[in-house]
């Protein structure tokens, strides 16, 4: 399946089982996860990344991201499982 089959160019979000999923959700998660996992990131940057991840979790779960992909960073994976 291609991206435009899920969200055509003119559509910015889709509703999946009552959860709004916006374009960029997965990319935003990946960027935030990199910051969260970066030992050199400031506490403020990590806190912002954490808040952004928590906000995006319903959408990521609605699309089944964690059903097909496993987070390699054990600390991040355990933290996500606890959310």
Gaussian input, Z-matrix of N, CA and C with variables (Angstrom, degrees):
# hf/3-21g

backbone

0 1
 N
 C     1     B1
 C     2     B2     1     A1
 N     3     B3     2     A2     1     D1
 C     4     B4     3     A3     2     D2
 C     5     B5     4     A4     3     D3
 N     6     B6     5     A5     4     D4
 C     7     B7     6     A6     5     D5
 C     8     B8     7     A7     6     D6
 N     9     B9     8     A8     7     D7
 C    10    B10     9     A9     8     D8
 C    11    B11    10    A10     9     D9
 N    12    B12    11    A11    10    D10
 C    13    B13    12    A12    11    D11
 C    14    B14    13    A13    12    D12
 N    15    B15    14    A14    13    D13
 C    16    B16    15    A15    14    D14
 C    17    B17    16    A16    15    D15
 N    18    B18    17    A17    16    D16
 C    19    B19    18    A18    17    D17
 C    20    B20    19    A19    18    D18
 N    21    B21    20    A20    19    D19
 C    22    B22    21    A21    20    D20
 C    23    B23    22    A22    21    D21
 N    24    B24    23    A23    22    D22
 C    25    B25    24    A24    23    D23
 C    26    B26    25    A25    24    D24
 N    27    B27    26    A26    25    D25
 C    28    B28    27    A27    26    D26
 C    29    B29    28    A28    27    D27
 N    30    B30    29    A29    28    D28
 C    31    B31    30    A30    29    D29
 C    32    B32    31    A31    30    D30
 N    33    B33    32    A32    31    D31
 C    34    B34    33    A33    32    D32
 C    35    B35    34    A34    33    D33
 N    36    B36    35    A35    34    D34
 C    37    B37    36    A36    35    D35
 C    38    B38    37    A37    36    D36
 N    39    B39    38    A38    37    D37
 C    40    B40    39    A39    38    D38
 C    41    B41    40    A40    39    D39
 N    42    B42    41    A41    40    D40
 C    43    B43    42    A42    41    D41
 C    44    B44    43    A43    42    D42
 N    45    B45    44    A44    43    D43
 C    46    B46    45    A45    44    D44
 C    47    B47    46    A46    45    D45
 N    48    B48    47    A47    46    D46
 C    49    B49    48    A48    47    D47
 C    50    B50    49    A49    48    D48
 N    51    B51    50    A50    49    D49
 C    52    B52    51    A51    50    D50
 C    53    B53    52    A52    51    D51
 N    54    B54    53    A53    52    D52
 C    55    B55    54    A54    53    D53
 C    56    B56    55    A55    54    D54
 N    57    B57    56    A56    55    D55
 C    58    B58    57    A57    56    D56
 C    59    B59    58    A58    57    D57
 N    60    B60    59    A59    58    D58
 C    61    B61    60    A60    59    D59
 C    62    B62    61    A61    60    D60
 N    63    B63    62    A62    61    D61
 C    64    B64    63    A63    62    D62
 C    65    B65    64    A64    63    D63
 N    66    B66    65    A65    64    D64
 C    67    B67    66    A66    65    D65
 C    68    B68    67    A67    66    D66
 N    69    B69    68    A68    67    D67
 C    70    B70    69    A69    68    D68
 C    71    B71    70    A70    69    D69
 N    72    B72    71    A71    70    D70
 C    73    B73    72    A72    71    D71
 C    74    B74    73    A73    72    D72
 N    75    B75    74    A74    73    D73
 C    76    B76    75    A75    74    D74
 C    77    B77    76    A76    75    D75
 N    78    B78    77    A77    76    D76
 C    79    B79    78    A78    77    D77
 C    80    B80    79    A79    78    D78
 N    81    B81    80    A80    79    D79
 C    82    B82    81    A81    80    D80
 C    83    B83    82    A82    81    D81
 N    84    B84    83    A83    82    D82
 C    85    B85    84    A84    83    D83
 C    86    B86    85    A85    84    D84
 N    87    B87    86    A86    85    D85
 C    88    B88    87    A87    86    D86
 C    89    B89    88    A88    87    D87
 N    90    B90    89    A89    88    D88
 C    91    B91    90    A90    89    D89
 C    92    B92    91    A91    90    D90
 N    93    B93    92    A92    91    D91
 C    94    B94    93    A93    92    D92
 C    95    B95    94    A94    93    D93
 N    96    B96    95    A95    94    D94
 C    97    B97    96    A96    95    D95
 C    98    B98    97    A97    96    D96
 N    99    B99    98    A98    97    D97
 C   100   B100    99    A99    98    D98
 C   101   B101   100   A100    99    D99
 N   102   B102   101   A101   100   D100
 C   103   B103   102   A102   101   D101
 C   104   B104   103   A103   102   D102
 N   105   B105   104   A104   103   D103
 C   106   B106   105   A105   104   D104
 C   107   B107   106   A106   105   D105
 N   108   B108   107   A107   106   D106
 C   109   B109   108   A108   107   D107
 C   110   B110   109   A109   108   D108
 N   111   B111   110   A110   109   D109
 C   112   B112   111   A111   110   D110
 C   113   B113   112   A112   111   D111
 N   114   B114   113   A113   112   D112
 C   115   B115   114   A114   113   D113
 C   116   B116   115   A115   114   D114
 N   117   B117   116   A116   115   D115
 C   118   B118   117   A117   116   D116
 C   119   B119   118   A118   117   D117
 N   120   B120   119   A119   118   D118
 C   121   B121   120   A120   119   D119
 C   122   B122   121   A121   120   D120
 N   123   B123   122   A122   121   D121
 C   124   B124   123   A123   122   D122
 C   125   B125   124   A124   123   D123
 N   126   B126   125   A125   124   D124
 C   127   B127   126   A126   125   D125
 C   128   B128   127   A127   126   D126
 N   129   B129   128   A128   127   D127
 C   130   B130   129   A129   128   D128
 C   131   B131   130   A130   129   D129
 N   132   B132   131   A131   130   D130
 C   133   B133   132   A132   131   D131
 C   134   B134   133   A133   132   D132
 N   135   B135   134   A134   133   D133
 C   136   B136   135   A135   134   D134
 C   137   B137   136   A136   135   D135
 N   138   B138   137   A137   136   D136
 C   139   B139   138   A138   137   D137
 C   140   B140   139   A139   138   D138
 N   141   B141   140   A140   139   D139
 C   142   B142   141   A141   140   D140
 C   143   B143   142   A142   141   D141
 N   144   B144   143   A143   142   D142
 C   145   B145   144   A144   143   D143
 C   146   B146   145   A145   144   D144
 N   147   B147   146   A146   145   D145
 C   148   B148   147   A147   146   D146
 C   149   B149   148   A148   147   D147
 N   150   B150   149   A149   148   D148
 C   151   B151   150   A150   149   D149
 C   152   B152   151   A151   150   D150
 N   153   B153   152   A152   151   D151
 C   154   B154   153   A153   152   D152
 C   155   B155   154   A154   153   D153
 N   156   B156   155   A155   154   D154
 C   157   B157   156   A156   155   D155
 C   158   B158   157   A157   156   D156
 N   159   B159   158   A158   157   D157
 C   160   B160   159   A159   158   D158
 C   161   B161   160   A160   159   D159
 N   162   B162   161   A161   160   D160
 C   163   B163   162   A162   161   D161
 C   164   B164   163   A163   162   D162
 N   165   B165   164   A164   163   D163
 C   166   B166   165   A165   164   D164
 C   167   B167   166   A166   165   D165
 N   168   B168   167   A167   166   D166
 C   169   B169   168   A168   167   D167
 C   170   B170   169   A169   168   D168
 N   171   B171   170   A170   169   D169
 C   172   B172   171   A171   170   D170
 C   173   B173   172   A172   171   D171
 N   174   B174   173   A173   172   D172
 C   175   B175   174   A174   173   D173
 C   176   B176   175   A175   174   D174
 N   177   B177   176   A176   175   D175
 C   178   B178   177   A177   176   D176
 C   179   B179   178   A178   177   D177
 N   180   B180   179   A179   178   D178
 C   181   B181   180   A180   179   D179
 C   182   B182   181   A181   180   D180
 N   183   B183   182   A182   181   D181
 C   184   B184   183   A183   182   D182
 C   185   B185   184   A184   183   D183
 N   186   B186   185   A185   184   D184
 C   187   B187   186   A186   185   D185
 C   188   B188   187   A187   186   D186
 N   189   B189   188   A188   187   D187
 C   190   B190   189   A189   188   D188
 C   191   B191   190   A190   189   D189
 N   192   B192   191   A191   190   D190
 C   193   B193   192   A192   191   D191
 C   194   B194   193   A193   192   D192
 N   195   B195   194   A194   193   D193
 C   196   B196   195   A195   194   D194
 C   197   B197   196   A196   195   D195
 N   198   B198   197   A197   196   D196
 C   199   B199   198   A198   197   D197
 C   200   B200   199   A199   198   D198
 N   201   B201   200   A200   199   D199
 C   202   B202   201   A201   200   D200
 C   203   B203   202   A202   201   D201
 N   204   B204   203   A203   202   D202
 C   205   B205   204   A204   203   D203
 C   206   B206   205   A205   204   D204
 N   207   B207   206   A206   205   D205
 C   208   B208   207   A207   206   D206
 C   209   B209   208   A208   207   D207
 N   210   B210   209   A209   208   D208
 C   211   B211   210   A210   209   D209
 C   212   B212   211   A211   210   D210
 N   213   B213   212   A212   211   D211
 C   214   B214   213   A213   212   D212
 C   215   B215   214   A214   213   D213
 N   216   B216   215   A215   214   D214
 C   217   B217   216   A216   215   D215
 C   218   B218   217   A217   216   D216
 N   219   B219   218   A218   217   D217
 C   220   B220   219   A219   218   D218
 C   221   B221   220   A220   219   D219
 N   222   B222   221   A221   220   D220
 C   223   B223   222   A222   221   D221
 C   224   B224   223   A223   222   D222
 N   225   B225   224   A224   223   D223
 C   226   B226   225   A225   224   D224
 C   227   B227   226   A226   225   D225
 N   228   B228   227   A227   226   D226
 C   229   B229   228   A228   227   D227
 C   230   B230   229   A229   228   D228
 N   231   B231   230   A230   229   D229
 C   232   B232   231   A231   230   D230
 C   233   B233   232   A232   231   D231
 N   234   B234   233   A233   232   D232
 C   235   B235   234   A234   233   D233
 C   236   B236   235   A235   234   D234
 N   237   B237   236   A236   235   D235
 C   238   B238   237   A237   236   D236
 C   239   B239   238   A238   237   D237
 N   240   B240   239   A239   238   D238
 C   241   B241   240   A240   239   D239
 C   242   B242   241   A241   240   D240
 N   243   B243   242   A242   241   D241
 C   244   B244   243   A243   242   D242
 C   245   B245   244   A244   243   D243
 N   246   B246   245   A245   244   D244
 C   247   B247   246   A246   245   D245
 C   248   B248   247   A247   246   D246

   B1=1.4397
   B2=1.5221
   B3=1.3250
   B4=1.4614
   B5=1.5275
   B6=1.3259
   B7=1.4682
   B8=1.5280
   B9=1.3217
   B10=1.4702
   B11=1.5310
   B12=1.3272
   B13=1.4594
   B14=1.5315
   B15=1.2973
   B16=1.4615
   B17=1.5224
   B18=1.3310
   B19=1.4662
   B20=1.5283
   B21=1.3168
   B22=1.4663
   B23=1.5322
   B24=1.3209
   B25=1.4706
   B26=1.5212
   B27=1.3040
   B28=1.4726
   B29=1.5395
   B30=1.3184
   B31=1.4655
   B32=1.5247
   B33=1.3377
   B34=1.4621
   B35=1.5234
   B36=1.3186
   B37=1.4578
   B38=1.5171
   B39=1.3191
   B40=1.4543
   B41=1.5228
   B42=1.3147
   B43=1.4580
   B44=1.5265
   B45=1.3261
   B46=1.4597
   B47=1.5196
   B48=1.3136
   B49=1.4683
   B50=1.5208
   B51=1.3317
   B52=1.4585
   B53=1.5193
   B54=1.3219
   B55=1.4645
   B56=1.5179
   B57=1.3147
   B58=1.4589
   B59=1.5205
   B60=1.3243
   B61=1.4589
   B62=1.5174
   B63=1.3201
   B64=1.4621
   B65=1.5195
   B66=1.3206
   B67=1.4591
   B68=1.5206
   B69=1.2711
   B70=1.4575
   B71=1.5107
   B72=1.3285
   B73=1.4584
   B74=1.5255
   B75=1.3124
   B76=1.4709
   B77=1.5248
   B78=1.3263
   B79=1.4702
   B80=1.5263
   B81=1.3275
   B82=1.4607
   B83=1.5317
   B84=1.3343
   B85=1.4603
   B86=1.5266
   B87=1.3266
   B88=1.4628
   B89=1.5206
   B90=1.3225
   B91=1.4691
   B92=1.5278
   B93=1.3174
   B94=1.4668
   B95=1.5208
   B96=1.3307
   B97=1.4622
   B98=1.5280
   B99=1.3200
   B100=1.4746
   B101=1.5284
   B102=1.3235
   B103=1.4656
   B104=1.5239
   B105=1.3237
   B106=1.4702
   B107=1.5266
   B108=1.3248
   B109=1.4601
   B110=1.5279
   B111=1.3101
   B112=1.4710
   B113=1.5259
   B114=1.3207
   B115=1.4680
   B116=1.5224
   B117=1.3170
   B118=1.4560
   B119=1.5198
   B120=1.3310
   B121=1.4690
   B122=1.5256
   B123=1.3107
   B124=1.4622
   B125=1.5282
   B126=1.3120
   B127=1.4662
   B128=1.5251
   B129=1.3259
   B130=1.4697
   B131=1.5278
   B132=1.3279
   B133=1.4636
   B134=1.5215
   B135=1.3282
   B136=1.4715
   B137=1.5221
   B138=1.3334
   B139=1.4690
   B140=1.5256
   B141=1.3312
   B142=1.4673
   B143=1.5238
   B144=1.3375
   B145=1.4650
   B146=1.5244
   B147=1.3132
   B148=1.4624
   B149=1.5267
   B150=1.3228
   B151=1.4704
   B152=1.5253
   B153=1.3254
   B154=1.4637
   B155=1.5239
   B156=1.3204
   B157=1.4662
   B158=1.5190
   B159=1.3182
   B160=1.4678
   B161=1.5279
   B162=1.3198
   B163=1.4667
   B164=1.5319
   B165=1.3186
   B166=1.4592
   B167=1.5187
   B168=1.3273
   B169=1.4633
   B170=1.5266
   B171=1.3151
   B172=1.4723
   B173=1.5275
   B174=1.3095
   B175=1.4660
   B176=1.5198
   B177=1.3276
   B178=1.4601
   B179=1.5197
   B180=1.3069
   B181=1.4647
   B182=1.5222
   B183=1.3233
   B184=1.4670
   B185=1.5240
   B186=1.3253
   B187=1.4634
   B188=1.5257
   B189=1.3310
   B190=1.4612
   B191=1.5175
   B192=1.3215
   B193=1.4594
   B194=1.5245
   B195=1.3234
   B196=1.4627
   B197=1.5283
   B198=1.3416
   B199=1.4607
   B200=1.5228
   B201=1.3321
   B202=1.4680
   B203=1.5256
   B204=1.3134
   B205=1.4603
   B206=1.5177
   B207=1.3259
   B208=1.4606
   B209=1.5280
   B210=1.2968
   B211=1.4550
   B212=1.5278
   B213=1.3337
   B214=1.4714
   B215=1.5238
   B216=1.3301
   B217=1.4624
   B218=1.5315
   B219=1.3229
   B220=1.4664
   B221=1.5259
   B222=1.3196
   B223=1.4711
   B224=1.5207
   B225=1.3194
   B226=1.4668
   B227=1.5204
   B228=1.3191
   B229=1.4681
   B230=1.5338
   B231=1.3250
   B232=1.4685
   B233=1.5238
   B234=1.3465
   B235=1.4642
   B236=1.5240
   B237=1.3453
   B238=1.4668
   B239=1.5334
   B240=1.3230
   B241=1.4566
   B242=1.5177
   B243=1.3240
   B244=1.4616
   B245=1.5251
   B246=1.3092
   B247=1.4659
   B248=1.5065
   A1=108.15
   A2=115.72
   A3=121.31
   A4=109.57
   A5=115.17
   A6=121.49
   A7=111.83
   A8=117.37
   A9=120.18
   A10=112.69
   A11=117.13
   A12=119.74
   A13=111.12
   A14=116.44
   A15=121.55
   A16=109.77
   A17=115.93
   A18=122.65
   A19=108.64
   A20=116.94
   A21=119.23
   A22=110.78
   A23=116.14
   A24=121.01
   A25=113.26
   A26=118.11
   A27=121.32
   A28=113.56
   A29=117.58
   A30=122.11
   A31=108.56
   A32=116.66
   A33=121.21
   A34=114.23
   A35=116.75
   A36=119.56
   A37=109.68
   A38=115.12
   A39=122.22
   A40=107.61
   A41=116.28
   A42=121.45
   A43=107.87
   A44=116.53
   A45=121.86
   A46=107.77
   A47=115.48
   A48=121.76
   A49=112.16
   A50=116.42
   A51=120.97
   A52=114.92
   A53=117.73
   A54=121.55
   A55=109.03
   A56=116.23
   A57=120.89
   A58=109.49
   A59=114.81
   A60=121.36
   A61=107.04
   A62=116.08
   A63=122.15
   A64=111.15
   A65=114.86
   A66=119.52
   A67=107.61
   A68=116.89
   A69=120.56
   A70=114.31
   A71=117.60
   A72=120.47
   A73=111.94
   A74=117.20
   A75=120.31
   A76=110.14
   A77=117.24
   A78=120.18
   A79=110.45
   A80=117.55
   A81=120.98
   A82=110.51
   A83=116.03
   A84=119.54
   A85=110.87
   A86=116.65
   A87=119.98
   A88=111.57
   A89=117.27
   A90=120.64
   A91=110.31
   A92=116.59
   A93=120.56
   A94=111.22
   A95=117.09
   A96=120.70
   A97=110.79
   A98=116.53
   A99=119.27
   A100=110.53
   A101=116.59
   A102=120.53
   A103=110.13
   A104=116.56
   A105=121.18
   A106=110.34
   A107=116.90
   A108=121.92
   A109=113.70
   A110=117.23
   A111=122.05
   A112=110.10
   A113=116.20
   A114=120.30
   A115=112.12
   A116=117.27
   A117=121.27
   A118=113.88
   A119=116.96
   A120=120.10
   A121=109.79
   A122=115.91
   A123=120.20
   A124=109.80
   A125=115.47
   A126=120.31
   A127=110.70
   A128=116.49
   A129=120.71
   A130=111.08
   A131=116.55
   A132=120.55
   A133=110.66
   A134=116.53
   A135=119.96
   A136=110.97
   A137=117.56
   A138=120.70
   A139=110.54
   A140=116.85
   A141=120.49
   A142=110.13
   A143=116.42
   A144=120.69
   A145=110.42
   A146=115.99
   A147=120.60
   A148=110.95
   A149=116.55
   A150=120.63
   A151=110.71
   A152=117.01
   A153=120.73
   A154=111.11
   A155=116.64
   A156=120.23
   A157=110.12
   A158=116.89
   A159=120.99
   A160=110.34
   A161=116.46
   A162=120.42
   A163=111.37
   A164=116.93
   A165=120.72
   A166=115.77
   A167=117.84
   A168=120.77
   A169=114.52
   A170=120.28
   A171=117.99
   A172=112.35
   A173=117.00
   A174=119.99
   A175=111.02
   A176=117.24
   A177=120.69
   A178=111.34
   A179=115.85
   A180=119.46
   A181=110.86
   A182=117.22
   A183=120.77
   A184=111.71
   A185=117.34
   A186=119.38
   A187=112.10
   A188=116.79
   A189=121.03
   A190=114.53
   A191=117.39
   A192=120.47
   A193=112.24
   A194=116.43
   A195=120.28
   A196=112.62
   A197=116.54
   A198=119.97
   A199=110.94
   A200=116.05
   A201=119.21
   A202=113.35
   A203=117.53
   A204=121.70
   A205=109.83
   A206=116.40
   A207=121.24
   A208=109.05
   A209=116.27
   A210=121.97
   A211=108.04
   A212=116.90
   A213=120.54
   A214=113.07
   A215=117.05
   A216=120.82
   A217=107.46
   A218=115.98
   A219=121.35
   A220=111.27
   A221=117.73
   A222=120.36
   A223=110.57
   A224=116.88
   A225=120.65
   A226=110.27
   A227=117.09
   A228=120.73
   A229=110.66
   A230=117.27
   A231=120.38
   A232=111.02
   A233=116.38
   A234=119.60
   A235=110.56
   A236=116.67
   A237=120.19
   A238=111.14
   A239=116.68
   A240=120.19
   A241=111.62
   A242=117.54
   A243=121.86
   A244=113.05
   A245=116.81
   A246=119.95
   A247=111.47
   D1=141.73
   D2=179.39
   D3=-99.97
   D4=156.63
   D5=-177.36
   D6=-54.71
   D7=-42.78
   D8=-177.31
   D9=-68.08
   D10=-14.85
   D11=174.87
   D12=-78.60
   D13=-23.49
   D14=176.46
   D15=-87.85
   D16=-52.52
   D17=179.47
   D18=-133.54
   D19=101.61
   D20=177.19
   D21=-60.22
   D22=162.29
   D23=-177.07
   D24=-50.79
   D25=-37.40
   D26=-175.36
   D27=-85.13
   D28=-0.34
   D29=-178.82
   D30=-111.82
   D31=130.13
   D32=-177.74
   D33=-102.29
   D34=-13.19
   D35=-179.22
   D36=-155.15
   D37=161.83
   D38=178.35
   D39=-139.65
   D40=150.26
   D41=176.88
   D42=-98.42
   D43=124.06
   D44=177.73
   D45=-122.72
   D46=109.99
   D47=179.42
   D48=51.37
   D49=42.42
   D50=176.79
   D51=84.91
   D52=2.63
   D53=179.00
   D54=-113.55
   D55=129.29
   D56=177.85
   D57=-80.10
   D58=127.62
   D59=177.70
   D60=-118.57
   D61=118.89
   D62=-178.79
   D63=-94.13
   D64=153.73
   D65=171.43
   D66=-57.96
   D67=141.32
   D68=177.83
   D69=91.68
   D70=-3.67
   D71=-176.73
   D72=-59.69
   D73=-45.92
   D74=-178.26
   D75=-69.12
   D76=-42.22
   D77=179.38
   D78=-63.28
   D79=-39.99
   D80=178.39
   D81=-64.31
   D82=-40.91
   D83=177.63
   D84=-61.36
   D85=-46.09
   D86=-179.22
   D87=-60.85
   D88=-42.35
   D89=178.64
   D90=-63.60
   D91=-44.00
   D92=-179.85
   D93=-67.43
   D94=-38.60
   D95=179.47
   D96=-64.36
   D97=-36.82
   D98=177.51
   D99=-63.43
   D100=-42.93
   D101=178.57
   D102=-66.00
   D103=-45.85
   D104=-179.21
   D105=-57.13
   D106=-38.37
   D107=-176.41
   D108=-85.45
   D109=-8.55
   D110=-176.05
   D111=-81.33
   D112=109.74
   D113=-179.68
   D114=-62.90
   D115=-21.62
   D116=179.62
   D117=-88.24
   D118=-5.43
   D119=179.85
   D120=-72.00
   D121=147.60
   D122=178.37
   D123=-68.22
   D124=158.69
   D125=177.06
   D126=-59.50
   D127=-38.06
   D128=178.88
   D129=-64.29
   D130=-44.00
   D131=179.12
   D132=-64.26
   D133=-41.63
   D134=178.97
   D135=-66.43
   D136=-38.68
   D137=178.40
   D138=-65.43
   D139=-41.35
   D140=177.54
   D141=-63.23
   D142=-43.62
   D143=179.49
   D144=-62.54
   D145=-41.79
   D146=179.33
   D147=-61.18
   D148=-45.75
   D149=179.08
   D150=-62.23
   D151=-41.43
   D152=179.60
   D153=-65.63
   D154=-39.21
   D155=178.41
   D156=-63.77
   D157=-47.72
   D158=-179.55
   D159=-58.82
   D160=-41.34
   D161=179.85
   D162=-63.69
   D163=-35.88
   D164=-177.84
   D165=-86.27
   D166=-11.90
   D167=-175.67
   D168=-55.77
   D169=-43.68
   D170=179.67
   D171=-57.75
   D172=-40.95
   D173=179.43
   D174=-68.33
   D175=-42.74
   D176=179.56
   D177=-62.98
   D178=-37.71
   D179=177.42
   D180=-71.86
   D181=-36.66
   D182=179.39
   D183=-62.85
   D184=-35.34
   D185=179.45
   D186=-85.39
   D187=-5.40
   D188=176.57
   D189=78.90
   D190=24.18
   D191=-177.96
   D192=-54.53
   D193=-46.48
   D194=-175.07
   D195=-81.83
   D196=-4.26
   D197=174.61
   D198=-80.23
   D199=-23.24
   D200=-176.78
   D201=-117.23
   D202=-17.52
   D203=179.94
   D204=-123.31
   D205=139.68
   D206=177.48
   D207=-108.88
   D208=134.02
   D209=177.48
   D210=-71.13
   D211=123.83
   D212=-178.31
   D213=-75.13
   D214=-31.84
   D215=178.95
   D216=-72.78
   D217=108.91
   D218=-174.73
   D219=-59.49
   D220=-41.57
   D221=179.89
   D222=-62.12
   D223=-45.45
   D224=178.83
   D225=-65.10
   D226=-44.00
   D227=179.64
   D228=-59.38
   D229=-45.48
   D230=179.63
   D231=-64.96
   D232=-40.04
   D233=178.98
   D234=-64.42
   D235=-43.12
   D236=178.53
   D237=-62.50
   D238=-41.20
   D239=179.08
   D240=-60.96
   D241=-30.27
   D242=-178.91
   D243=-80.99
   D244=-12.38
   D245=-177.23
   D246=-82.73

